[in-house]
Amino acid sequence: MAQFCISFPPPSYKELFEQLKGLKPDFSKWQGLISSIGIPIPIYLDISQYSNEVSQMIQYWQSRLSVNTLMAMIRPMASLLGQNLADLLPKIPFLNISILELMEMDANALRQQVKDTLKQHRQAFLDALSAFLPLPVYFGLNIPSFEINAIIKAVYSFSSAGLIELVKDLIDQVLGKLKINAVLTLPKLPSLKELQAMIMQTVKAKIEALTGAVTEAFANEFEAFKQAVQDLEMDINAVFEMIRFPPLPAVKFPSPFYPDFSCLALELREAMQMYLQAMMMAVLEKIVSFVKAVLSILNIQFPSICIDIPDNPNGTEYY
């Protein structure tokens, strides 16, 4: 068994997936993932598909690293400013827990709480997370266990976005308190609505450029993606390679998205959530670089997160 660690900035999703995509995880032996990266085990209660499960593991891994990194900066700055950390952290809507409680919560207990909340407050709960959860969750699919997983990832994205706003505010206060003449300027994060609109606009423009004819606007991003696949022979990576929100970086996905199955509705939603997560990680990378360069006096220790990769009996190298 080998240990595999990531720290900030982590490898991209594509890099990690390419390294781990041949893994056939036995999650019964990986109970440590529950506490280390906050992923429920088993990931899906009613289905197992290796490449999808590896994909989820990577997403949770990167997400937990982002939250841990933000908290590593927030704690000493709040202490320096004499502020109560618990009072600063926002609560997760409808779950009524703070981000601190979220981080300490058993991942399987979180899944059950999400399921219970969804049953009781379905549309209002979904709407509260709609900045990070595309709705409908899937076009033409009804897979409850997949939906629950998408909601949990949206909860983590909600947390990361809130912590980014908080850390930016604390940095400004600390710079003032320490009388340091520096300014942290961050690129604007694209919203989910902007990403949806960009997918539709980009595919429409690509079709018009190739055909020379004006086409009607798409009803939604899924219709745009289907058209790109059917008429332009593009996959999800080719579509997202065209998406740009300067000065944020381009995002590349594996091609094919999953090596052993294809489902357009699932691929689109997974890619959209990953894209927003990648944008937040790009902004966080700028924050970390600024803090290391300008606020080194705080002596912040940035975390890494390690997982144990069982030895592959077939001898394939994953890292």
N, C-alpha and C positions, 0 to 999 in steps of 0.2 A: 504494500500500500504506500502510495506517495502523497505527499502534501503539496497542494497547489494554492498559492497565495496571490491575491491581488491587492494593490493599494492605489491611491489616487495619483495620476489618472489611470484608471484601469484599462486593460485591453478593450477594444471595441467588441460589441456583440458578435460581429462577423468573425473576428479573430478567435474569440473563445469558442464559438460554435464549430469552427473549422477544426479546432484542436480536440473537441470533445464529442463530435457528432457520431463517432463510432462506438461510443460508450453505451453499454446496456446495463443501466443502473439497477441494483437490487436495493430498493429503498428501505427494505426491512433491516438492512445493515447500516443505513445512513441516518439513524435517528438524530445524530448530532447536527444535521442540517436544519432541524426545527429551530434550535436555539441560535445557531451561527448565522443563518441567512433568513430566518423567519418564514420558511416555506412549509406548508402543511405536508404531512407524510401519511398516506400516499397523496400525491398531488391531486389526482382524481379518484374519487371513491368507486367509480363504476367502469373505468376504462384504463388501459395502459398502452402507451405508444411511445417507444423509446426516444425518438428524435424530438418529439414534442415535449416530453418530460425533461430532456436535457436543455431544451430551449427555455422552459420555465425556470429551471434551476439557475441558468445564467442570468436571466432577468432579475430574479429575486436577489441573487448574489450582488449584482451591480447596484440594485436599488438599496439594499441594506448598507453597502459600502458608502453610498452617497449620504444616507441619513447619519451613519456613524461619523463620517467626516464633518458634516455640518455641526453635529452635536459637539465634536471635539473642539471646534472653534467657538461655539456659542457659550459653553460652560465657563471657560476662563474669562471671556469678555463680560459676561453677565456678572461674574464674581468681582471683576475689577470695577465695574460700574455700580456695584452694590445693589443689583437687581435680583429679585427672586425668580429663579429659573421657571418654577412651576407656573408663575403668573404670566410669563412671557409666551409660553407655548400654546398654540391654538388647539382646540378640541376637534376631533373627527366628527363631522356632522352625523347625527342620528345614532352613532355608536356610543357617543357621549364619553369618550376616553381621550386622554391627552396623548401627545406623541410619545412622552415618556412611558406611559402605560402601554402604548402600542408596542414599543420596543421591548418591553419586559414581558409581554403577554405570550403565552404558549400559542404557537401558530395554528394548531388544531382547534384550540379554544376560540381564536380569532375567526377561523372559518365558520365555526358554529354560530358565533355571534353575528357574523355577516349574513348567514342563512336566515337566522331568526329575524333580523332587522329587515331583510328583504321581504320576508313573508308578511311582516306587520306593516311596513311603510313603503312598499315596492316602488311606486313611481316617484314619490317625494325623495326617497333615498337615492335612487338613480339620478334624479335631477340635481341633487346636492353634489354629486360627483361628476357631473356631465362635462366639466372643464377637462377631465382626464379620462372619461369613459364614453367612447362613441356610442350613440343611441340611434337605432336599436343596437344592442350589443353585437348581434350577428344578423346579417340579412339572410332570411330564408332558413335559418338554423335555430333549433331549440334544443340546446344541450345544457341543462342546468348546472352541471359540475364545471363546465367551461366558463359559463357566465359568472359563477361564484369566484373562480380564479381571476377572471378579468376585473371583477369588482375589487378584490383584495389588492391587485396591482394598482388600481386607480387610487385606493386608499394610501398606498405608499407614495404614489406620485403627488397626491394632495399634500402629504406631509412634507415631501422634499421641496415642493414649490413654496409652502408656507415658511419653511426653515430658511430658504434662500432669501426671502424678503426680510426675515428677522435678522439673519447674519449681516445683510447689507446695512440695515439700520444700526446694528450694534457696532459694526466697523466704523461707521461715520461718527458715532458717539465716542468711541475709543480714540479715534484720531484727534477729535477735539479735546478730549481730556488729557491726552499725552502731548498736545500741541505739535502734532506731526503734520507738516504741510504736504499732504498727499490726498488724492481723490480716487476712489474706486468707481470706475465707469464700466457698466455691464451692458452687453447687447440685450435687446428686448427678446424675450422668449415668445415664439409663435404660439398662438392659442390653438385649441383643437379646431375651432371654426375656421381659422385661417388655414390650417393644414388641409381640412376638408375642401375648402374653396380652391386651394392651390392644386390639389390633385385633379379636380375637375377642369380647372383652367388650363393646366399643363397638358393634359391628355387631349383636350379640345384643340389647343394650339398645335399640337403635334400632328393630329389627324388633318387639320386644315392645311398645314405646311406640306404634307405629303400628297394630299388630294387636290389642293387648290380650290376647294369648295368650302363655303361657310356651313358649319354644322350647328344644330340646335344645342343649347346648353343642357348638360346632364341633370337628371333629377337628383342624383346623389353621387357620392364618391364611389360607391360600389358599381353603379352603372358605368362610370368612367373607367374603372379598373377592368371590368369585363370587356369593354370595348377595346381597351388597349391590348388585352390578351388575345381577343378574337381577330381583330382587324390589323393590329400592328405587330402581333406575335411577340409581345413584350411579357416579361414576368414581373413579379413584385419588385425585384431589385432594380430592373430597368426603369420602372415607373418612378421609384423613389430617388434614383440617381438624378432625375430631372428636377426634383424639388429643391429649391434654394431659398434660404432666409438669411442673406448676408447681414453681418459678417460671420454668422454661425457656419460651421463646417457642413459639408455634404455627408450624408449617411449612406453606407453601403450595407446590403444584406447578402446572405449566402444565395447563390444561384445554382441549383434550385433552392427555394426557401427551406423546404424540408426534403431530404434526399430520398425518402421512401413513401411519400404520399403527397397529394395536392388537394386543397380545398380553398377555393378563392375567397369565400366569405371569412374563413378563419385566418388565412394568410394576411388579408387586408387589415383586419382588426389587430392582429398581433403586431404587424409592421407599424401601424399607427401608434400603438402604445409604446413600442420600442423607440420610434422616432422621437416622440415627445420626451421620453426618458433620456435619449442621447443628447437632445438639446439642453436639458437641465444639467447633464453631466459636463457639457462643454462650458456652460456658464460657471458651474462649480469649479472647474479646472482653473478658470480665470481668478476666481475668488481665492483658491488655495495658493496660486502663484503670488497674488498680491500680498496675502497674509505672510507667506514665507519671506518675501522681500522687504516688506514695509513694517510688519508687526512681529518681527523675529524676537523682539524683547519679551513677548508673551510666552515664548518657548513651548509652543503648542506641539504636542506629539500626535502626528497623524496616524490613523489606524490602518491596519491591513486586515483582511478576512481570509482565512485559510479553510479549505475543505480537503478532506482525505479522498483521494481517488483510488479505489481498489485496483489491484493489479489485474490486468486483462489476461485471462487464461490463453487467449490466442496470440498474445505477444504484441498486440498493436500499441504503438506509442501514442499517447493523447496529449503530450505537452512537451 
